[in-house]
Amino acid sequence: MHFIRNNQIIVSFLIIFLSVIQFGESILSNYKIENIKDLQKRAVAVQLADRINKENQNNGRDFVTKYYKSPSDPNSFGRK
């Protein structure tokens, strides 16, 4: 009886182990090297789009230096 029970435990662990390996292989087959390279290219494209968007936002802003007046200028701010 004890021998049969040990065999059942070993067989059940073997089935679980093989099913985990099969599941892992199926996940890895979904992410082939070509797919990973495509995902990396998409990530780079998204980063570049974000960078361009930030640059466009910065270009649309009014900067202080555009309206800067030298303190020696008689019409500068703070002078009367």
Secondary structure as UniProt FT lines:
FT   HELIX           2..30
FT   HELIX           33..59
FT   HELIX           64..67
FT   TURN            71..72
FT   TURN            74..75
FT   TURN            77..78
//
